[in-house]
Amino acid sequence: MSKICQITGKKAVIGNNVSHSKRRTKRKFDVNLFVKKFYWVEQDCWVSLKVSANGLRVINKLGLDAAIKRAAEKGYL
């Protein structure tokens, strides 16, 4: 599977390694992803999600049900 957060939609971005002599070579900045299991009370089941650190904060702030609904509306799930 790809390295994309299922809650926020964050994915890897491309940037440059910059050496001391200012030579630039391409590199990838990966997302800080975790595979976490959450208990979804409304559906009475466990859900395994690939979420970023920011996605964990969104789930803590909004709640799992609201975060999943929001991600489904935006097409991240």
N, CA and C of each residue as an Amber inpcrd file, in Angstrom:
protein
   231
   0.8330000  -1.1910000   0.0000000   0.0000000   0.0000000   0.0000000
   0.8760000   1.2520000   0.0000000   0.3040000   2.3390000  -0.4610000
   1.0510000   3.5800000  -0.5250000   1.1030000   4.2470000   0.8460000
   2.0420000   5.1470000   0.9790000   2.2390000   5.8420000   2.2470000
   1.4010000   7.1120000   2.2690000   0.0940000   6.9410000   2.4780000
  -0.8520000   8.0590000   2.5220000  -1.6900000   7.9270000   3.7780000
  -1.8560000   9.0230000   4.4990000  -2.6970000   9.0270000   5.7020000
  -4.1550000   8.9060000   5.2800000  -4.8930000   8.0000000   5.9340000
  -6.2910000   7.7780000   5.5760000  -7.2240000   8.8130000   6.1970000
  -6.7500000   9.6130000   7.1240000  -7.5850000  10.6400000   7.7520000
  -7.3380000  12.0120000   7.1360000  -6.0780000  12.3940000   6.9690000
  -5.7750000  13.7430000   6.4680000  -5.4060000  13.7690000   4.9930000
  -5.0710000  12.6230000   4.3990000  -4.6920000  12.5850000   2.9990000
  -3.2620000  13.0220000   2.7360000  -2.4650000  13.1820000   3.7880000
  -1.0720000  13.5840000   3.5890000  -0.2990000  12.4750000   2.9000000
   0.6240000  12.8670000   2.0200000   1.4730000  11.8920000   1.3400000
   2.8670000  12.4740000   1.1660000   3.7810000  11.6560000   0.6730000
   5.1760000  12.0680000   0.5460000   5.3010000  13.2130000  -0.4520000
   6.2610000  14.0920000  -0.1810000   6.5590000  15.1970000  -1.0770000
   8.0210000  15.1040000  -1.5070000   8.3510000  15.7260000  -2.6260000
   9.6940000  15.6760000  -3.1830000  10.4150000  16.9790000  -2.8560000
  11.6820000  16.8370000  -2.4730000  12.4970000  18.0100000  -2.1670000
  13.9310000  17.7700000  -2.5780000  14.8400000  18.5390000  -2.0110000
  16.2530000  18.4400000  -2.3530000  17.0880000  18.1470000  -1.1170000
  18.1010000  17.2730000  -1.2840000  19.2100000  17.2140000  -0.3430000
  20.1490000  18.3280000  -0.7520000  20.5840000  19.1420000   0.1960000
  21.5030000  20.2270000  -0.1230000  22.7970000  19.9740000   0.6380000
  23.8880000  19.7740000  -0.1020000  25.1740000  19.5020000   0.5230000
  25.8260000  20.8010000   0.9870000  26.9730000  20.6490000   1.6250000
  27.7110000  21.8250000   2.1030000  28.1200000  22.7180000   0.9370000
  28.4000000  22.1140000  -0.2180000  28.7850000  22.9100000  -1.3860000
  27.5660000  23.3660000  -2.1910000  26.3900000  23.2010000  -1.6370000
  25.1130000  23.6410000  -2.2110000  24.6850000  22.8460000  -3.4420000
  25.2510000  21.6390000  -3.6610000  24.7570000  20.7650000  -4.7240000
  23.4120000  20.2030000  -4.2920000  22.4940000  20.1070000  -5.2280000
  21.1480000  19.6310000  -4.9010000  20.8600000  18.3100000  -5.6020000
  20.4020000  17.3380000  -4.8250000  19.9550000  16.0590000  -5.3700000
  18.5680000  15.7830000  -4.8190000  17.7540000  15.1230000  -5.6210000
  16.3650000  14.8900000  -5.2410000  16.2600000  13.8950000  -4.0900000
  15.2670000  14.0930000  -3.2330000  14.9520000  13.1810000  -2.1500000
  13.4570000  13.2340000  -1.8640000  12.9960000  12.2990000  -1.0510000
  11.5790000  12.2150000  -0.7200000  11.3970000  12.4280000   0.7800000
  10.4360000  13.2770000   1.1390000  10.0610000  13.4920000   2.5240000
   8.8350000  12.6310000   2.7970000   9.0110000  11.5220000   3.5320000
   7.9030000  10.6260000   3.8260000   7.0570000  11.1720000   4.9730000
   5.8390000  10.6590000   5.0800000   4.9030000  11.0510000   6.1190000
   5.1660000  10.2110000   7.3560000   4.9470000  10.7900000   8.5200000
   5.1190000  10.0930000   9.7950000   3.8800000   9.2260000  10.0450000
   3.8680000   8.0080000   9.4890000   2.6810000   7.1500000   9.5150000
   2.7470000   6.0880000  10.6020000   1.5730000   5.7470000  11.1310000
   1.4000000   4.6710000  12.0930000   0.2270000   3.8150000  11.6390000
   0.3110000   2.5200000  11.8830000  -0.8390000   1.6460000  11.6730000
  -1.4490000   1.4260000  13.0500000  -2.6340000   1.9800000  13.2730000
  -3.2770000   1.9420000  14.5870000  -4.6480000   1.2900000  14.4720000
  -5.0360000   0.6030000  15.5350000  -6.3830000   0.0370000  15.6230000
  -7.2030000   0.9050000  16.5740000  -8.3880000   1.2730000  16.1320000
  -9.2920000   2.0940000  16.9200000 -10.5990000   1.3350000  17.1190000
 -11.2030000   1.5080000  18.2870000 -12.5140000   0.9120000  18.5200000
 -13.5660000   1.9300000  18.1120000 -14.3790000   1.5900000  17.1130000
 -15.4160000   2.4690000  16.5880000 -16.7180000   2.1320000  17.2940000
 -17.1230000   2.9720000  18.2430000 -18.2660000   2.6940000  19.1080000
 -19.5660000   2.6480000  18.3140000 -19.7390000   3.5460000  17.3520000
 -20.9820000   3.6180000  16.5880000 -21.2250000   2.3430000  15.7790000
 -20.1600000   1.7380000  15.2560000 -20.2970000   0.5110000  14.4680000
 -20.0300000  -0.7470000  15.3010000 -19.5760000  -0.5780000  16.5540000
 -19.2750000  -1.6700000  17.4830000 -18.2510000  -2.6370000  16.8800000
 -17.1250000  -2.0680000  16.3630000 -16.0930000  -2.9090000  15.7660000
 -14.7390000  -2.2050000  15.8770000 -13.6780000  -2.9630000  15.6400000
 -12.3300000  -2.4270000  15.5970000 -11.9880000  -2.0570000  14.1530000
 -11.3310000  -0.9140000  13.9740000 -10.9500000  -0.4310000  12.6570000
  -9.4420000  -0.1990000  12.6650000  -8.7570000  -0.7320000  11.6670000
  -7.3260000  -0.5160000  11.5240000  -7.1050000   0.5650000  10.4750000
  -6.4210000   1.6490000  10.8640000  -6.1890000   2.7780000   9.9720000
  -4.7040000   3.0850000   9.8820000  -4.2840000   3.5560000   8.7240000
  -2.9260000   4.0530000   8.5370000  -3.0050000   5.5700000   8.6600000
  -2.5720000   6.0990000   9.8210000  -2.7480000   7.5210000  10.1120000
  -1.4050000   8.1810000  10.3860000  -1.3260000   9.4620000  10.0730000
  -0.1420000  10.2560000  10.3880000  -0.2680000  10.7880000  11.8150000
   0.7920000  11.4070000  12.2980000   0.7730000  11.9950000  13.6320000
  -0.2850000  13.0960000  13.7000000  -0.4250000  13.8600000  12.6260000
  -1.4580000  14.8870000  12.5720000  -2.8490000  14.2560000  12.5410000
  -2.9780000  13.1140000  11.8640000  -4.2510000  12.4030000  11.8290000
  -4.6800000  11.9210000  13.2050000  -3.7210000  11.5030000  14.0360000
  -4.0330000  11.1120000  15.4070000  -4.5840000  12.2900000  16.1960000
  -4.0140000  13.4620000  15.9680000  -4.5010000  14.6580000  16.6630000
  -5.9110000  15.0210000  16.2050000  -6.1980000  14.8340000  14.9210000
  -7.5440000  15.1130000  14.3990000  -8.5530000  14.1590000  15.0400000
  -8.1830000  12.8750000  15.1580000  -9.0780000  11.8980000  15.7760000
  -9.3070000  12.2340000  17.2430000  -8.2670000  12.6590000  17.9510000
  -8.4320000  13.0430000  19.3580000  -9.3100000  14.2810000  19.4980000
  -9.2200000  15.1960000  18.5470000  -9.9800000  16.4440000  18.6350000
 -11.4460000  16.2520000  18.2490000 -11.6930000  15.6000000  17.0930000
 -13.0550000  15.4840000  16.5750000 -13.7740000  14.2230000  17.0310000
 -13.0160000  13.1900000  17.3530000 -13.6020000  11.8810000  17.6070000
 -13.4740000  11.0240000  16.3580000 -13.4670000   9.7060000  16.5530000
 -13.2350000   8.7890000  15.4390000 -14.3460000   8.8600000  14.4000000
 -15.5920000   8.8930000  14.8330000 -16.7130000   8.8830000  13.8980000
 -16.6950000  10.1230000  12.9990000 -16.5010000  11.2920000  13.5810000
 -16.4830000  12.5270000  12.8050000 -15.2660000  12.5760000  11.8760000
 -14.1270000  12.0690000  12.3350000 -12.9230000  12.0840000  11.5120000
 -13.0730000  11.1520000  10.3150000 -13.6780000   9.9840000  10.5100000
 -13.8760000   9.0470000   9.4060000 -14.8860000   9.5980000   8.4040000
 -15.9490000  10.2170000   8.8880000 -16.9300000  10.8210000   7.9860000
 -16.2990000  11.9260000   7.1550000 -15.4890000  12.7510000   7.7990000
 -14.8290000  13.8550000   7.1010000 -13.8540000  13.3400000   6.0460000
 -13.1120000  12.2700000   6.3910000 -12.1590000  11.6880000   5.4420000
 -12.8920000  11.0370000   4.2700000 -14.0440000  10.4290000   4.5160000
 -14.8140000   9.7950000   3.4520000 -15.3840000  10.8490000   2.4930000
 -15.8030000  11.9910000   3.0350000 -16.3180000  13.0720000   2.1870000
 -15.2350000  13.6030000   1.2490000 -14.0120000  13.7160000   1.7670000
 -12.9150000  14.2320000   0.9610000 -12.2730000  13.1890000   0.0920000
 -12.6500000  11.9190000   0.2700000 -12.1560000  10.8520000  -0.5930000
 -10.8350000  10.2410000  -0.1790000 -10.4620000  10.3720000   1.1020000
  -9.2040000   9.8140000   1.5650000  -9.3170000   8.3400000   1.9300000
 -10.5000000   7.8780000   2.2440000 -10.6820000   6.4700000   2.6180000
 -10.9610000   5.6210000   1.4190000
